[in-house]
Amino acid sequence: MKYLILILCFLSSEVKQDKNVETFFLCRSYYDQSLKRNVFTSVDEMPLCPGGMRKLSSFFDKVKYDGSFNNSGWQHEVDLNFVIDEKGCIINAGIDKKKTEEYSKLDLEYIRAAKKMSKWKPAKCNGKAVPYKFSTTFRITPQ
C-alpha cells in the first residue's frame, strides 16, 4: 500500500510536468527576417483589439475607396496581416502572398488604415507579452 501511494504521487507529478511542457509547445513562432526577431503564430492568450472584433470590423468598414480600386464588378478580397508587438502597437502591415510592388490601391488603403489602429492588448505566451502575427481577410463588394 505504501508503494502504491508513492507510485501515484510520482505519476501525478509527471502529469503536472507534462502539462507545463504542453503549454510551452502551444506557443509557436518563426524568425521574421525584416523585424529581426521571433514572431508568434500560436499563443496562450490571443491579442485583443480595443472594443473587440466587432469594433475591428467596423473600423475597416470606414476605409474609403472609389470605383477605381475595383471597378470590375466582382468581389475583391484583401488578405491583410500585421504584427502586434509586445506593447500592442501595429507594425509590419502587409498583404498576404503579394510583393509590395503588386499591392493595389485598395490594398494600400487597408494597410494605411491598419497602421492607424489604436494599441491592442498584446498576445501572451507563458504569461509574457510577445509579438503576434495577425491575419484576416476582408471581402469588399462594390456598391
C-alpha positions in Angstrom: 0.0 0.0 0.0 2.9 2.4 0.9 4.4 1.7 -2.5 1.2 2.3 -4.3 0.8 5.7 -2.7 4.4 6.6 -3.6 3.8 5.5 -7.2 0.6 7.5 -7.5 2.3 10.6 -6.2 5.1 10.1 -8.7 2.7 9.7 -11.6 0.7 12.8 -10.6 3.9 14.9 -10.5 4.8 13.6 -14.0 1.3 14.6 -15.3 1.8 18.2 -14.0 5.2 18.4 -15.6 3.8 17.2 -18.9 1.0 19.9 -18.8 3.7 22.6 -18.4 5.6 21.2 -21.4 2.4 21.0 -23.5 1.7 24.7 -22.7 5.2 25.6 -23.8 4.8 23.9 -27.1 1.4 25.6 -27.8 3.3 28.8 -28.4 4.8 28.7 -31.8 7.0 31.3 -33.5 9.1 31.9 -36.5 12.1 34.2 -37.1 11.0 37.3 -39.1 13.9 38.5 -41.3 12.6 42.0 -41.7 11.9 42.5 -38.0 15.0 40.5 -36.9 13.1 38.7 -34.1 10.7 35.9 -33.4 7.1 36.5 -34.2 4.4 34.1 -32.7 1.6 32.5 -34.7 0.2 30.4 -31.8 0.0 31.7 -28.2 -1.6 31.0 -24.8 -3.5 34.3 -24.8 -4.6 36.0 -28.1 -4.2 39.7 -28.6 -7.3 41.8 -28.1 -8.4 44.7 -30.3 -9.8 47.6 -28.3 -13.6 47.1 -28.5 -13.3 43.6 -29.7 -13.6 42.0 -33.2 -16.8 43.9 -33.9 -15.0 47.2 -33.5 -12.2 46.0 -35.7 -14.7 45.1 -38.4 -16.5 48.5 -38.1 -13.1 50.2 -38.2 -12.2 48.7 -41.6 -15.7 49.3 -42.9 -14.8 53.0 -42.8 -12.0 52.5 -45.4 -12.7 54.9 -48.2 -12.5 53.6 -51.7 -13.9 54.5 -55.0 -14.7 52.5 -58.2 -11.1 52.9 -59.4 -9.9 50.5 -56.8 -12.1 47.7 -58.2 -14.4 48.6 -61.0 -14.8 45.1 -62.5 -18.0 44.4 -60.5 -16.7 41.3 -58.8 -15.9 40.8 -55.1 -12.4 41.8 -54.1 -10.6 40.3 -51.1 -7.9 41.9 -49.1 -5.7 39.4 -47.1 -4.3 41.8 -44.5 -1.7 40.8 -42.0 0.2 42.7 -39.4 2.3 42.1 -36.3 1.0 43.3 -32.9 4.2 43.9 -30.9 4.8 43.4 -27.2 3.5 46.9 -26.5 0.3 46.4 -28.6 1.4 48.6 -31.5 0.7 47.6 -35.1 3.9 47.0 -37.1 4.8 45.4 -40.4 1.4 45.6 -42.1 1.1 43.9 -45.5 -0.9 41.8 -47.8 -0.5 38.1 -47.7 1.1 36.4 -50.8 1.8 39.7 -52.6 5.0 41.6 -53.1 4.9 45.3 -52.2 5.0 46.3 -55.9 1.9 44.1 -56.5 -0.3 46.0 -54.0 -3.5 47.5 -55.4 -4.7 50.9 -54.4 -7.3 49.1 -52.2 -4.6 47.0 -50.6 -2.6 50.2 -49.8 -5.7 51.8 -48.3 -6.2 48.8 -45.9 -2.5 48.9 -44.9 -2.8 52.6 -44.2 -5.9 52.0 -42.1 -4.2 49.2 -40.1 -1.3 51.5 -39.2 -3.8 54.0 -37.7 -5.4 51.5 -35.3 -5.2 52.0 -31.6 -3.0 49.9 -29.4 -4.1 46.4 -28.8 -3.7 44.3 -25.7 -0.7 42.2 -26.7 -0.6 38.4 -27.1 0.9 36.4 -24.3 2.9 33.2 -24.2 3.6 31.7 -20.7 2.5 35.0 -19.2 4.9 37.2 -21.1 3.8 39.7 -23.8 5.1 38.6 -27.3 4.8 39.8 -30.9 2.0 38.1 -32.7 1.2 37.8 -36.5 -2.5 38.6 -37.0 -4.1 37.8 -40.4 -7.6 38.4 -41.6 -9.5 38.6 -44.9 -11.8 41.4 -45.9 -14.3 40.9 -48.7 -15.3 44.1 -50.5 -18.2 44.2 -52.9 -18.7 47.3 -55.0 -22.0 49.1 -54.2 
